[in-house]
Amino acid sequence: MPAVPATPNVGWVLIEIAVLLGFGCLSGVTTVLFGFGGGFITVPVVYAFALAGPGHALGAMHVAVATSTAVMVVNAGSATLAQLRTGRLRREYLWPLIAFIGLGALLGSFAATAAGESVLRWLFVAYLALTIVDSVVRKGFVNRREDAEPRALGGFTTTAGGTGIGAVASFLGVGGSVLTVPLMRRKGLPMADATALANPLSLPVAVIGTAVYAFAATGTSPGDAHLGYIDLVAAGALLCGSLPTIAVTRRVVGRIPDRVHAIAYLALLAAALIAVVVRQ
């Protein structure tokens, strides 16, 4: 990404909006196909632009995470409605797991507002790296037996696991799909079902996180296009790109071979990891 001017002018703002529209389209694809809700796409790009604008004073990584959660509310909600018609949203995997994810999200959001910039950034990197390694090393993610019967979630996984997923996801602004998708895969679900479930399971993280970040930041004014930590211009541009793409991409869900779908999921995580590491 090119160097950002110290004081963004109109031309640079237009470039920023155009880039964000493009990444918004990409986040729409990843929301439907991978259940990301946009977090892994939006956090690196918003972080890069926030370093140059008012977000730098607030804390660029905090702005990136907050804006990601706001975009995720709309993206995950739209994808959930689209997936309802496919029959892939299995109730036994949604409830009561979603309630414990919401509890964890509340704890994680408050913790994130108190965390330092470097801590937030490097935890995001560690989170991605560990997930990639775990999914490659442990059996059951990339290669799933065609005759595998889905297994129920245990009580500990639902309660403690759900709370942990919500806390980590809201702390890092990533929605939780990076934890819920591998979890569902190890319970024997195909990628199409695992990623479909990731969207409704991301909603409590997104809603709670957005509410906390919207009122957490100090020193903002009505004229700086921020609601708390949330960059309203960036969020609007991202959503203008993502929403039409969600409507189109939902038509191809289920047509991708399961193993290809799983490998693509890991490749996108690796790309997000590289993007955050190289951006100083």
WOFEN-V373355 format. One record per residue. RES is the residue in one letter. SS is DSSP state (@ for helix, = for strand, . for the rest). PHI is phi in whole degrees, 0 to 359 (none if undefined). D_CENTER is the distance of its C-alpha to the mean C-alpha in Angstrom with 1 decimal. Layout:
res ss phi d_center
RES SS PHI D_CENTER
RES SS PHI D_CENTER
This chain:
res ss phi d_center
M . none 21.2
P . 294 24.5
A . 297 25.6
V . 265 24.8
P . 301 27.9
A . 300 28.5
T . 239 29.1
P . 302 27.1
N . 258 29.6
V @ 298 29.3
G @ 300 29.1
W @ 292 26.2
V @ 298 24.3
L @ 295 24.9
I @ 297 23.7
E @ 301 20.5
I @ 296 20.0
A @ 297 20.8
V @ 296 18.4
L @ 294 15.5
L @ 300 16.8
G @ 297 16.6
F @ 291 13.1
G @ 296 12.3
C @ 300 14.2
L @ 296 12.4
S @ 292 9.0
G @ 295 11.1
V @ 296 12.4
T @ 291 9.3
T @ 297 8.2
V @ 283 11.8
L @ 281 12.6
F @ 235 9.9
G . 73 7.9
F . 288 4.5
G . 71 4.7
G . 107 4.6
G @ 305 2.6
F @ 287 5.2
I @ 273 7.5
T @ 282 7.8
V @ 301 8.1
P @ 298 11.1
V @ 286 12.8
V @ 292 12.8
Y @ 301 13.9
A @ 298 16.7
F @ 285 18.0
A @ 294 17.8
L . 298 20.2
A . 263 22.8
G . 252 22.7
P . 301 22.9
G @ 297 19.6
H @ 295 21.5
A @ 291 23.7
L @ 284 21.0
G . 117 19.1
A @ 302 17.0
M @ 289 14.2
H @ 296 14.3
V @ 296 14.2
A @ 297 11.2
V @ 294 9.1
A @ 295 10.9
T @ 296 10.6
S @ 300 6.8
T @ 294 7.3
A @ 294 10.2
V @ 296 9.0
M @ 296 6.5
V @ 304 9.9
V @ 286 11.7
N @ 298 9.6
A @ 295 9.0
G @ 295 12.6
S @ 295 14.1
A @ 293 12.9
T @ 297 14.2
L @ 298 17.4
A @ 294 17.7
Q @ 283 17.4
L @ 302 19.9
R . 284 22.6
T . 271 22.0
G . 80 22.8
R . 270 19.9
L . 272 18.6
R . 281 20.9
R @ 300 21.9
E @ 295 22.9
Y @ 263 19.5
L @ 266 17.9
W . 241 20.6
P . 265 21.1
L @ 306 18.0
I @ 298 15.9
A @ 291 18.3
F @ 288 18.0
I @ 296 14.2
G @ 297 15.0
L @ 298 17.7
G @ 296 15.6
A @ 298 13.0
L @ 297 16.2
L @ 293 17.4
G @ 293 14.4
S @ 295 14.0
F @ 294 17.7
A @ 295 17.7
A @ 294 15.2
T @ 292 17.5
A @ 263 20.4
A . 279 19.0
G . 287 20.3
E @ 302 18.5
S @ 294 19.4
V @ 297 18.4
L @ 297 14.8
R @ 294 14.6
W @ 283 16.4
L @ 291 14.6
F @ 299 11.4
V @ 296 13.7
A @ 298 15.4
Y @ 301 12.4
L @ 295 11.6
A @ 299 15.3
L @ 296 16.2
T @ 295 13.9
I @ 297 15.3
V @ 299 18.8
D @ 299 18.7
S @ 290 17.6
V @ 280 20.4
V @ 285 23.0
R . 281 22.8
K . 287 24.3
G . 110 22.7
F . 269 19.4
V . 289 20.7
N . 250 24.0
R . 246 24.3
R . 294 27.8
E . 298 28.5
D . 266 30.6
A . 294 28.2
E . 267 28.3
P . 302 25.1
R . 251 25.6
A . 287 24.9
L . 284 22.7
G . 281 24.9
G @ 297 25.5
F @ 294 24.3
T @ 298 21.0
T @ 291 20.4
T @ 277 21.5
A @ 293 20.9
G @ 296 18.1
G @ 298 16.2
T @ 297 16.9
G @ 295 15.7
I @ 300 12.4
G @ 297 11.9
A @ 294 13.3
V @ 295 11.4
A @ 296 7.9
S @ 289 9.2
F @ 298 11.2
L @ 255 8.7
G . 70 6.1
V . 244 3.2
G . 86 4.2
G . 99 6.8
S @ 298 6.9
V @ 292 8.2
L @ 257 10.9
T @ 287 11.6
V @ 295 12.1
P @ 300 14.6
L @ 299 16.1
M @ 293 16.9
R @ 297 18.2
R @ 287 20.5
K . 271 21.7
G . 96 22.9
L . 275 20.6
P . 293 20.3
M @ 302 17.0
A @ 301 17.3
D @ 284 17.5
A @ 298 14.9
T @ 286 12.1
A @ 296 13.7
L @ 293 13.6
A @ 297 9.9
N @ 291 9.5
P @ 296 12.2
L @ 290 11.2
S @ 275 7.9
L @ 300 10.3
P @ 298 12.2
V @ 297 9.5
A @ 294 8.6
V @ 294 12.4
I @ 293 13.8
G @ 299 11.6
T @ 298 12.5
A @ 298 16.1
V @ 293 16.5
Y @ 292 15.3
A @ 295 17.4
F @ 247 20.5
A @ 274 20.1
A . 285 21.0
T . 246 24.7
G . 86 26.7
T . 267 25.0
S . 227 27.2
P @ 302 27.0
G @ 274 27.7
D @ 262 24.9
A . 61 22.2
H = 236 20.0
L = 247 19.5
G . 64 19.3
Y . 276 16.6
I = 281 14.9
D = 277 16.1
L @ 291 17.3
V @ 294 18.5
A @ 297 15.3
A @ 297 13.4
G @ 296 16.3
A @ 295 16.5
L @ 297 13.0
L @ 290 13.6
C @ 297 17.0
G @ 275 15.7
S @ 281 13.0
L @ 297 15.1
P @ 296 18.1
T @ 291 16.2
I @ 300 14.6
A @ 297 18.3
V @ 279 19.6
T @ 293 17.2
R @ 300 17.6
R @ 287 21.2
V @ 258 20.6
V . 298 18.6
G . 94 21.0
R . 267 23.1
I . 273 21.4
P . 305 23.2
D @ 303 21.4
R @ 295 21.9
V @ 297 20.9
H @ 300 17.6
A @ 293 17.0
I @ 294 18.1
A @ 298 16.0
Y @ 301 12.8
L @ 292 14.2
A @ 296 15.3
L @ 291 12.0
L @ 298 10.8
A @ 296 14.2
A @ 296 13.9
A @ 295 10.9
L @ 299 13.1
I @ 298 16.1
A @ 299 14.8
V @ 284 14.1
V @ 292 17.3
V @ 283 19.6
R . 278 18.7
Q . 260 21.2
